[in-house]
Amino acid sequence: QVQLVESGGGLVQTGGSLRLSCAASGSNLSLYVMCWYRQAPGSQRELVALVTPGGGTKYASFVKGRFTISKDNAKNTAYLQMNGLKPEDTGVYFCSGVHRISGEEYWGQGTQVTVSS
């Protein structure tokens, strides 16, 4: 059973930065597509960024150029560096891991990010 635990959320002013971490246990992160999603109050969960087992990355248009997704296979941890934060980036950020062969997906519990104007 894979467990994902997010950390690094908090309250930051507009223009500030945060680095989210997603620590995995129970399996090797290198076997998974790692994704970051976010959900604002009253809104649907939306994909923010993903990194493939090979290290390829994709970003939602609304974060491109501001956020960077990465992973450290040795630490079994994925990261989301968020710069230039805006109030509309406020929400709960979740990480998920999708097994590259089986398609099984696992989710963390989420971490709150609040950007004040």
Stockholm file with secondary structure:
# STOCKHOLM 1.0

chainA/1-117         QVQLVESGGGLVQTGGSLRLSCAASGSNLSLYVMCWYRQAPGSQRELVALVTPGGGTKYASFVKGRFTISKDNAKNTAYLQMNGLKPEDTGVYFCSGVHRISGEEYWGQGTQVTVSS
#=GR chainA/1-117 SS CCEEEEECCEEEETTCCEEEEEEEESSCGGGEEEEEEEECTTSCCEEEEEECTTSCEEECTTTTTTEEEEEETTTTEEEEEECSCCGGGCEEEEEEEEETTTCCEEECCCEEEEEEC
#=GC SS_cons         CCEEEEECCEEEETTCCEEEEEEEESSCGGGEEEEEEEECTTSCCEEEEEECTTSCEEECTTTTTTEEEEEETTTTEEEEEECSCCGGGCEEEEEEEEETTTCCEEECCCEEEEEEC
//
